[in-house]
Amino acid sequence: MSEPAAEAHSPCTVLDESFQRAVLIVAHPDDVEWGLAAAVARWTSMGKQVSYLLATRGEAGIEGVAPEIAGPLREEEQRAAGVHVGVSDIVYLDLPDGGLKDAPDLVERIAAAVTERSPELAVVQFSGAEWAPGAPNHPDHIAAGQASITALQGTGIRVYEQDPHGQVLIDVQDHLAAAIDSLAAHHEYLAVLDPHTPVRDQARKVVEETCSPLEALDGRRGVRLRALSGGDLPATA
């Protein structure tokens, strides 16, 4: 995956990692692994505490598998994925997979779960309509991202959004193997998603595409975030 042209025109900064507790907020099992697990592995290797907050159990996410079977299966895979990157605190809000935009208490549930963990930094799911032209974002991802931003307003927590064009960078070059292992732990989900490609090959491709070589990191692979609150916000006139 080539670098977005935006990097040539906007200054990039490296994330200030002077925090000890972080929470990542997403819609489904496997969403963290789709681009952020390498950053998580970096942080836990530094002794930081990372929690995952998932709005759903992903029960509607495996084609041909009944929700009452898929939900527990995806929970088990998420626990295994967390082990590879040093995360055991995984919290579910028990909202309906596929129906987050209609969940009236999504913001309140996110706010309550975050408050219980007292993080200094939060990373929320990308809430844009498209990852790239012709690559629409999932409605649950959009709803989770937007609700998280609302829930975190005024909390004093440093908030970042996963963003393919973000200008806040994390060097994850040394943590790619853990990220691949973490995504590959979602074995049954990936096996159904693409039955023609071995799961580890799928995981490796995703990690390599989402953790691309970045010029601002001297060609090392990195994760991109967009600052929503905190010291990495761009200066304004």
Secondary structure, 3 states (H helix, E strand, C coil): CCCCHHHHCCCCEECCCCCCEEEEEECCCCCCCCCCHHHHHHHHHCCCEEEEEECCCCCCCCCCCCHHHHHHHHHHHHHHHHHHCCCCEEEECCCCCCCHHHCCCHHHHHHHHHHHHCCCEEEECCCCCEEECCEECCHHHHHHHHHHHHHHCCCCCEEEEECCCCCEEEECHHHHHHHHHHHHCCHHHHHHHCCCCCHHHHHHHHHHHHCCECHHHCCCEEEEEEEEECCCCCCCC
